[in-house]
Amino acid sequence: MKAEVFVNGVLDGYHYSNRLPCGQLVDLTVDQFYDHEHLQPPEPSARAAKLPLHGADRYVLLKERVDAALEQATKWSGP
């Protein structure tokens, strides 16, 4: 998912998150934004074929966090 980020009414960048097949939005990095940064509702976006020129480290961190959250969510905690 891709959301536009606006600062003072001007497009400042994009924020990416994931939507699971069940429809649940997973956004583990949304807390990085300040009050003056406004995210628009996310829209579906195709995954980039390569890492972005700027923010590749944040992309990798997001992927690691999503992978960890998905792994945790799929663990069964039986009786």
N, C-alpha and C positions, 0 to 999 in steps of 0.2 A: 504494500500500500504506500502511496506517496501523498504527502500533505504539503501544501505551500506554507511557508513561514513569512509573515509580514511583520515589519518593524515600522512604526509610524506611518502605516498605510502603504508602505513600499515593499514589494516582494524582495525578500532578503535571502531566500534559499529554500531548500526542501528538506523534509523529514520523512524518513522511511520507517515502516513498521510491517508487521506480517498479519495476515488473516488466516486462521486455521481452516481446514475443510469444513469444520462444524460451524464456521461463521464467527468464532470468537476472535477479537482483535488482540494481538500480542504486541505490546509496545513497552519494552523494558528500559528505554532511554528518554522517555517523554519528560522526565523530571530535570533534564538538562537545561530547559528553557527558562528565561526570566519572565517576569510579569509583563514587560513591554514587548515581548515576542508573542505573536498570535498565530496559532496553527489553524489552518482551515480544515474542514472535515477531510479525512483521507479518501483518496480515490484509487481504484485498482491501477497497478502499474506493472509492466513487464520487468522482470529482473534484468539488470544490465549484464551484457556479455563479459564485461571486464570491470575491475574496480574503478571507482571514480577517481579523477585526478586529484581532487581535494577531499580529504576526509576518509581515505582508505583505511586508516587505523580505526576510525569510528565504525566503519562498515564491518570490519573484521570483529571488533568488540561486540557489536550488535549480533552478528552471526553466532559467536560463541555463546552469548547470553540466551539467544533463542534456542540454540541446540541444547543447552543445559536445562532450560525451562521445559522443553518438550520431553527430554529424557526423564526429568523429575515427574512430569505429569503422566507419563506412561507407566511409571513404576506402580506395581500393585501392592497395596498394603493389606494383606490378608489378615485373618484372625490370629 
